[in-house]
Amino acid sequence: MVVGFVLFILGILLIVSNPILGFIPGLLLIVIGIVAMVLGGLARGAFAVLRMGTTKTCPECKSSIPISATVCRYCNHRFQ
């Protein structure tokens, strides 16, 4: 998402700095930046959904541990 934002800003700066010669390349950078930001957001959401059922949160230290664990590896909390 950061790369998309940088491309977006570069596109705007290119258009502002040289409106005649920089319009088409700037517009392309803006479109590519928006597409990169959208795809980055979708990928982040997809990975979160895939990871959702494989971990649980320890009630003591709030760390994420495998769902099959019976003892937290960070604070040694025992799950019942």
HUZI-V735791 format. One record per helix or strand. SS is the DSSP state (H for helix, E for strand). FROM is the first residue (numbers start at 1). TO is the last residue. If there is no record, write none. Layout:
BEGIN
SS & FROM & TO
SS & FROM & TO
END
This chain:
BEGIN
H & 2 & 17
H & 23 & 54
E & 55 & 57
E & 64 & 66
E & 71 & 71
E & 78 & 78
END
